[in-house]
Amino acid sequence: MRRNLLPGLLLAVITLAAFWPVGRLGFIGYDDFDYVYQNPVVQSGLNGNSLAWAFTSPHAGNWHPLTWLSLMLDCQWFGLNPGEEHWVNLGFHTANSLLLFLLLWQWTGARRRSLLVAALFALHPLHVQSVAWISERKDVLSGFFMLLTLMAYGMWFKRAEPRLGGQGNRADGGGRYYYWATLGLFALGLMAKPMLVTLPLVLLLLDYWPLGRPAASGTPAGLPSANAPGRPGLAAWGPLVREKIPLFALSFVSCLVTLWAQWAGGAVVSLERISWPERCLHAVGSYSLYLEKLFWPVNLAIFYPLTHPAPVLAAALAVPPVLLSGLCLWRARARPYLFVGWGWFVITLIPVIGIIQVGLQSIADRYTYLPAIGLFIAVVWGLGEFAGAGRRTAVTRNLLTGAAVAVLLACGLDTRYQLGFWRDDIKLFQHVLTVTPGNNSPGHFYLGVSYADRGDLAAAAANFVAALKVDPEFSLARTRLGNVLLRQKKYPAAEAQFREELKRHPENATAHVTLGLALAGQQRDVEAGREYQAALQLEPADAAIRNLLLANAQRQSMELALSQWTRQLATNATPELPLQIAQAESALGQYPAAIAHYQLALSRQPEAPDVMNNLAWLLATCPDAKVRDGRRAVALAGRACTLTQFKTTRFMGTLAAAQAEAGRFDDAIATAQKACDLAAAHGETELLQRNQELLAWYKKHQPWHEPGGAPLGN
């Protein structure tokens, strides 16, 4: 018993050791915001509304309700805590490694080879993305259900084989329960990630080897040997295909739903951008790129830009996979593991190989999470046969064993090295630009987003400009650049970017809105109102645009009122007037003047918590760095909370923002969590969502700066 448990225990230990740093990682600004920390439905946990949303929404260009439910459970159990969510990813990856080992051992009887395949799967650095990226929960979750599907299929095969002439057990009704379990687990896997649609074809490969079901005589007896599946005729495959018709039906439905979700999310690249011949040539050549990454995992990145290599180079890249396919087909009878392993790799990559291009990446490390298993099987079984063939000496076998250990050690060390890039968004995308050749427009874009999130607006703008130099049609980069210029109060420059965007995409309602903001920043309120009106015509149901139109009118009224209040201030001694003036100046972006009038209001009302809170929020979150003063904000917000016995959500949220601005992120996280708890207890839904969003920022060790400096919750 101990001898059987030790390999699994060793596999779990080395997997956890290699990936242990994931527990210290945070959210990243690429998809994690959409999947978790800026997704209020996911953050709300499991409830009737979130369940309905998970099964009906094509959010993020995908339909994977089981993945959404998994992330919702994380938020319900752990809150917005990325460390725990990373541990869940690692737990699934460890379980998958153990399941793969048990499955191969059970089906082939080759314990050492099965353990080596599972160890390669567990430690390979190409799997860092799937484990270290919370948004890729779909990889490890779908892998978990795929392996369980294979387990159930194996149990069904043992009992159902009498229908095909075998020696299974008829007494249990042909193992129909295991068949239904196979269907159910497969459906769950598809609901975690539809990349599993090719699994029925993989099952046919596994029928050939190691299960050896379509044997020449049509009467396989029990599990076959590891190398001799026989010579099946076409007639032997008929029952095997027919039994999988329900599985193929599930795959077909999943394909339709996935295409709907991706089209609805705008993720599918049109034929005008990439033609069919280009797609086919790129798809075949991509197999060579994946082979290179699997056998030489260096220069790994979260994003590889979509490129269009010269036809000669593309054709050259297509040669290795074509030759390998021919070789494996030629040796299919003598070396079935080569045919099955290579077939597994080729078939499982088909959904993401680029025939239907989704997104702007050429390849992705995460896409190899399950396909790599096939290559590992082919290589390990091939080396195992070489080591045991003929008159191989013990020295040769020991050398091969030592080489295998060295490869595993190298994989584990490389995995730890790659994890180092995931500790910081900026470091992650700087690494992307370092290791990806050519001009990487999306790489510059995501690095710019990371800098903007950190408040380094100059670096953000430089990267957005770099992205636009590579791809002038990169609409989102231009919009982000304009927004950064708005935050820098470079209103004429921002106006130029938004007008350029509207020349290219006049139907872009967001560009009309942001152009209006740029005009408002130049006190051109009438023109700003026209842009808001144009945006509303494009999006008549958008309440936010209606609010901007109203605010624009109110701004004009506020400017008039502000001039009147300022004239009254010299003769009006009421304590409320300086507060009104300060709030108006803050809303109009006149921050130094607002600070002065908040101080005047505080001199007239020294113990007024509202005044302290508003001033503290402005000092903590003002977009103008010259105005921000974290230490003073902490003192003011802390006093406001003390006066209200730490029971007012708004004040607690302001204290957290002040602590973050002062660099006290542990305190900010704890205070923001208390603010969330207060909001939940008081039924303050909007404040709960707002504080949860801010909590995610603090967990990334980032302070929150927002335009306008309006008090939290006002």
Helices and strands as residue ranges (DSSP letters): H 2-19, G 20-24, H 32-32, I 33-37, H 40-43, H 48-56, G 59-61, H 65-78, H 82-108, H 111-123, G 125-127, H 128-132, G 134-136, H 137-160, G 161-164, G 170-175, H 176-192, G 194-198, H 199-208, H 234-242, H 245-264, H 276-295, H 311-330, H 336-349, G 350-352, G 365-368, H 371-388, H 394-419, G 420-423, H 425-435, H 441-454, H 457-470, H 475-487, H 491-504, H 509-521, H 525-538, H 543-569, H 576-587, H 591-604, H 609-621, H 630-643, H 649-661, H 665-682, H 685-699
